[in-house]
Amino acid sequence: VCGAGKQIVIWSKGNVDNSSFHGILASANLEKHGVTDLPWLPYRDDRSFDAAGIPNITVCVLKPDDLAVFRTVSARIAASQPLSDEEKSAFHGVKVLTTMHNGVNDSISSVNPDVLDDVFAFVADGLK
């Protein structure tokens, strides 16, 4: 989990039918917490789980402007369509990328505890 903003987004990575994630990915849980399920998010820590054969989902927190860019880019990537130069530029300019893997805002000081509480509530409610 990383990000900057208040909008929780996920990439279910084809795990909608996986019993481990059934409650978390249930439409009622997504709606309750206002979570957006995108068809793609950037690969990061999830690759190590994928390599080990461990099913996983990606959870991120975005600002509204970043979400608009991610909606466009994720739809294109999921459809195997090339990104325009404008889309590439917009994607590389989103704030959330600065919070990932040694970006300039990749530090504990950029973590908003209230947002982490929101993410925890989303996951915990899905596990009930």
DODOVEX-222807 format. One line per 8 residues: number of its first residue (from 1); their letters; for each residue x, y, z of N, C-alpha, C. Coordinates in nm, 2 decimals. Layout:
N
NUM> A> X/Y/Z/X/Y/Z/X/Y/Z  ...
//
This chain:
128
1> VCGAGKQI> 0.08/-0.12/0.00/0.00/0.00/0.00/0.09/0.12/0.00  0.07/0.21/-0.09/0.14/0.34/-0.09/0.04/0.44/-0.16  0.08/0.56/-0.16/0.00/0.65/-0.23/-0.01/0.79/-0.16  -0.08/0.87/-0.23/-0.10/1.01/-0.17/-0.24/1.04/-0.21  -0.33/1.07/-0.12/-0.46/1.11/-0.14/-0.56/1.04/-0.05  -0.68/1.03/-0.09/-0.79/0.96/-0.01/-0.86/0.85/-0.08  -0.84/0.84/-0.21/-0.92/0.75/-0.29/-0.85/0.61/-0.30  -0.91/0.51/-0.24/-0.85/0.38/-0.24/-0.88/0.32/-0.38
9> VIWSKGNV> -0.78/0.26/-0.44/-0.80/0.19/-0.57/-0.73/0.06/-0.55  -0.78/-0.04/-0.63/-0.73/-0.17/-0.62/-0.71/-0.23/-0.77  -0.62/-0.32/-0.78/-0.61/-0.40/-0.90/-0.63/-0.55/-0.85  -0.74/-0.61/-0.89/-0.77/-0.74/-0.84/-0.68/-0.85/-0.90  -0.62/-0.82/-1.01/-0.52/-0.91/-1.08/-0.58/-1.05/-1.11  -0.71/-1.05/-1.14/-0.78/-1.17/-1.18/-0.81/-1.26/-1.06  -0.81/-1.20/-0.94/-0.83/-1.28/-0.82/-0.97/-1.26/-0.76  -1.07/-1.22/-0.85/-1.20/-1.19/-0.80/-1.27/-1.32/-0.75
17> DNSSFHGI> -1.24/-1.43/-0.81/-1.30/-1.56/-0.77/-1.21/-1.64/-0.67  -1.10/-1.58/-0.63/-1.01/-1.65/-0.53/-1.08/-1.63/-0.40  -1.10/-1.74/-0.33/-1.17/-1.74/-0.20/-1.10/-1.66/-0.10  -0.97/-1.64/-0.11/-0.90/-1.56/-0.01/-0.94/-1.41/-0.02  -0.98/-1.37/-0.14/-1.01/-1.23/-0.16/-1.16/-1.20/-0.18  -1.24/-1.31/-0.17/-1.39/-1.29/-0.20/-1.45/-1.18/-0.13  -1.44/-1.17/0.01/-1.50/-1.07/0.08/-1.44/-0.93/0.06  -1.31/-0.92/0.04/-1.25/-0.79/0.02/-1.29/-0.74/-0.12
25> LASANLEK> -1.30/-0.82/-0.22/-1.34/-0.77/-0.35/-1.49/-0.77/-0.38  -1.57/-0.81/-0.28/-1.71/-0.81/-0.30/-1.76/-0.67/-0.33  -1.86/-0.66/-0.42/-1.90/-0.53/-0.46/-1.96/-0.45/-0.34  -2.02/-0.51/-0.25/-2.07/-0.44/-0.13/-1.96/-0.38/-0.05  -1.85/-0.45/-0.04/-1.73/-0.39/0.04/-1.67/-0.28/-0.04  -1.66/-0.30/-0.17/-1.60/-0.19/-0.25/-1.69/-0.07/-0.25  -1.82/-0.08/-0.26/-1.91/0.03/-0.25/-1.91/0.10/-0.11  -1.91/0.02/-0.01/-1.91/0.07/0.13/-1.79/0.16/0.15
33> HGVTDLPW> -1.67/0.13/0.10/-1.55/0.20/0.12/-1.51/0.29/0.00  -1.60/0.30/-0.10/-1.57/0.39/-0.21/-1.45/0.35/-0.29  -1.42/0.22/-0.30/-1.30/0.17/-0.36/-1.32/0.15/-0.51  -1.22/0.20/-0.59/-1.23/0.18/-0.73/-1.14/0.07/-0.77  -1.19/-0.03/-0.85/-1.12/-0.14/-0.90/-1.07/-0.11/-1.04  -0.94/-0.09/-1.06/-0.89/-0.06/-1.20/-0.84/-0.19/-1.26  -0.83/-0.19/-1.40/-0.78/-0.31/-1.47/-0.63/-0.32/-1.47  -0.56/-0.23/-1.41/-0.41/-0.23/-1.40/-0.36/-0.13/-1.31
41> LPYRDDRS> -0.26/-0.16/-1.23/-0.18/-0.06/-1.16/-0.04/-0.10/-1.18  0.05/-0.01/-1.16/0.20/-0.04/-1.18/0.24/-0.16/-1.09  0.33/-0.24/-1.15/0.38/-0.35/-1.08/0.49/-0.30/-0.98  0.49/-0.35/-0.86/0.59/-0.31/-0.76/0.62/-0.44/-0.68  0.59/-0.43/-0.55/0.61/-0.54/-0.45/0.54/-0.67/-0.49  0.43/-0.65/-0.56/0.35/-0.77/-0.60/0.42/-0.87/-0.68  0.52/-0.82/-0.75/0.60/-0.92/-0.84/0.66/-1.03/-0.76  0.71/-1.00/-0.64/0.77/-1.11/-0.57/0.67/-1.21/-0.52
49> FDAAGIPN> 0.55/-1.17/-0.49/0.44/-1.26/-0.46/0.40/-1.34/-0.58  0.39/-1.27/-0.70/0.36/-1.34/-0.82/0.46/-1.45/-0.85  0.59/-1.42/-0.84/0.70/-1.51/-0.87/0.69/-1.63/-0.78  0.65/-1.61/-0.65/0.64/-1.72/-0.56/0.50/-1.80/-0.57  0.42/-1.76/-0.66/0.29/-1.82/-0.68/0.19/-1.79/-0.58  0.20/-1.67/-0.51/0.11/-1.63/-0.40/0.01/-1.53/-0.46  -0.12/-1.57/-0.46/-0.22/-1.47/-0.51/-0.21/-1.34/-0.43  -0.23/-1.23/-0.50/-0.23/-1.10/-0.43/-0.31/-1.00/-0.51
57> ITVCVLKP> -0.34/-0.89/-0.44/-0.41/-0.78/-0.51/-0.32/-0.66/-0.48  -0.33/-0.56/-0.56/-0.26/-0.43/-0.54/-0.36/-0.33/-0.48  -0.32/-0.26/-0.38/-0.40/-0.15/-0.32/-0.31/-0.03/-0.32  -0.37/0.08/-0.36/-0.30/0.21/-0.37/-0.40/0.32/-0.33  -0.35/0.43/-0.29/-0.43/0.55/-0.25/-0.39/0.66/-0.35  -0.49/0.72/-0.41/-0.47/0.83/-0.51/-0.54/0.96/-0.48  -0.49/1.07/-0.53/-0.57/1.19/-0.53/-0.66/1.19/-0.65  -0.77/1.26/-0.64/-0.87/1.26/-0.75/-0.81/1.28/-0.89
65> DDLAVFRT> -0.72/1.38/-0.90/-0.66/1.41/-1.03/-0.58/1.29/-1.08  -0.51/1.22/-0.99/-0.43/1.11/-1.02/-0.52/0.99/-1.07  -0.63/0.98/-1.00/-0.72/0.87/-1.04/-0.77/0.89/-1.18  -0.80/1.01/-1.22/-0.84/1.03/-1.36/-0.74/0.98/-1.46  -0.61/1.01/-1.43/-0.50/0.97/-1.52/-0.49/0.81/-1.51  -0.50/0.76/-1.39/-0.49/0.61/-1.38/-0.60/0.54/-1.45  -0.72/0.59/-1.45/-0.83/0.53/-1.52/-0.80/0.52/-1.67  -0.75/0.62/-1.73/-0.72/0.62/-1.87/-0.60/0.53/-1.90
73> VSARIAAS> -0.49/0.54/-1.83/-0.37/0.46/-1.85/-0.40/0.31/-1.83  -0.47/0.28/-1.72/-0.49/0.14/-1.68/-0.58/0.07/-1.79  -0.68/0.15/-1.84/-0.77/0.09/-1.94/-0.69/0.06/-2.07  -0.61/0.15/-2.11/-0.53/0.13/-2.23/-0.43/0.01/-2.21  -0.36/0.01/-2.10/-0.27/-0.10/-2.08/-0.34/-0.24/-2.07  -0.45/-0.24/-2.00/-0.53/-0.37/-1.99/-0.58/-0.41/-2.13  -0.60/-0.32/-2.22/-0.65/-0.35/-2.35/-0.53/-0.36/-2.45  -0.41/-0.36/-2.40/-0.29/-0.37/-2.48/-0.28/-0.26/-2.59
81> QPLSDEEK> -0.33/-0.15/-2.56/-0.33/-0.03/-2.65/-0.21/0.06/-2.61  -0.14/0.12/-2.71/-0.03/0.21/-2.68/-0.08/0.34/-2.61  0.00/0.39/-2.53/-0.03/0.52/-2.47/0.02/0.64/-2.56  -0.06/0.74/-2.57/-0.01/0.86/-2.64/0.10/0.93/-2.56  0.17/1.02/-2.63/0.27/1.09/-2.56/0.21/1.18/-2.44  0.09/1.23/-2.47/0.02/1.31/-2.36/-0.01/1.22/-2.24  -0.06/1.10/-2.27/-0.10/1.01/-2.16/0.03/0.96/-2.08  0.14/0.94/-2.16/0.26/0.90/-2.09/0.31/1.02/-2.00
89> SAFHGVKV> 0.30/1.14/-2.05/0.35/1.26/-1.97/0.26/1.28/-1.85  0.13/1.26/-1.87/0.04/1.28/-1.75/0.06/1.17/-1.65  0.09/1.05/-1.69/0.11/0.94/-1.60/0.24/0.96/-1.52  0.35/1.00/-1.59/0.47/1.02/-1.52/0.47/1.15/-1.43  0.37/1.23/-1.44/0.35/1.35/-1.36/0.26/1.33/-1.23  0.20/1.21/-1.22/0.12/1.19/-1.10/0.20/1.18/-0.97  0.14/1.24/-0.87/0.21/1.25/-0.74/0.24/1.11/-0.68  0.15/1.02/-0.70/0.16/0.89/-0.63/0.29/0.82/-0.67
97> LTTMHNGV> 0.34/0.84/-0.79/0.47/0.78/-0.83/0.59/0.83/-0.74  0.58/0.95/-0.68/0.69/0.99/-0.60/0.69/0.92/-0.46  0.58/0.85/-0.43/0.57/0.78/-0.30/0.62/0.63/-0.32  0.65/0.59/-0.43/0.69/0.45/-0.46/0.84/0.44/-0.47  0.89/0.33/-0.42/1.03/0.28/-0.43/1.13/0.39/-0.46  1.17/0.45/-0.35/1.27/0.55/-0.34/1.24/0.68/-0.42  1.12/0.71/-0.44/1.08/0.84/-0.50/1.10/0.94/-0.39  1.09/1.07/-0.43/1.13/1.18/-0.34/1.03/1.18/-0.22
105> NDSISSVN> 0.91/1.13/-0.22/0.82/1.12/-0.11/0.80/0.99/-0.05  0.90/0.90/-0.08/0.89/0.76/-0.02/0.95/0.76/0.12  0.87/0.80/0.21/0.92/0.81/0.35/0.80/0.80/0.44  0.82/0.76/0.56/0.71/0.74/0.66/0.64/0.88/0.69  0.71/0.99/0.67/0.65/1.12/0.69/0.54/1.15/0.59  0.54/1.08/0.48/0.44/1.11/0.38/0.31/1.02/0.40  0.32/0.93/0.50/0.20/0.85/0.52/0.10/0.92/0.61  -0.02/0.92/0.57/-0.13/0.98/0.64/-0.20/0.86/0.72
113> PDVLDDVF> -0.19/0.87/0.86/-0.25/0.76/0.94/-0.40/0.74/0.92  -0.47/0.85/0.89/-0.61/0.84/0.87/-0.64/0.76/0.74  -0.56/0.78/0.64/-0.58/0.70/0.51/-0.55/0.55/0.54  -0.44/0.53/0.61/-0.41/0.39/0.64/-0.52/0.32/0.72  -0.58/0.40/0.81/-0.70/0.35/0.88/-0.81/0.31/0.79  -0.83/0.40/0.69/-0.94/0.37/0.59/-0.91/0.24/0.51  -0.78/0.22/0.47/-0.74/0.10/0.40/-0.76/-0.02/0.49  -0.72/-0.01/0.61/-0.73/-0.12/0.71/-0.88/-0.16/0.72
121> AFVADGLK> -0.96/-0.06/0.74/-1.11/-0.08/0.75/-1.17/-0.15/0.63  -1.12/-0.11/0.51/-1.17/-0.18/0.39/-1.13/-0.32/0.39  -1.00/-0.35/0.42/-0.96/-0.49/0.42/-1.02/-0.57/0.53  -1.03/-0.51/0.65/-1.09/-0.58/0.77/-1.23/-0.62/0.74  -1.31/-0.52/0.69/-1.45/-0.55/0.66/-1.47/-0.66/0.56  -1.37/-0.67/0.47/-1.38/-0.78/0.37/-1.35/-0.91/0.42  -1.28/-0.92/0.54/-1.24/-1.04/0.60/-1.34/-1.10/0.70  -1.45/-1.02/0.73/-1.55/-1.06/0.83/-1.63/-1.17/0.78
//
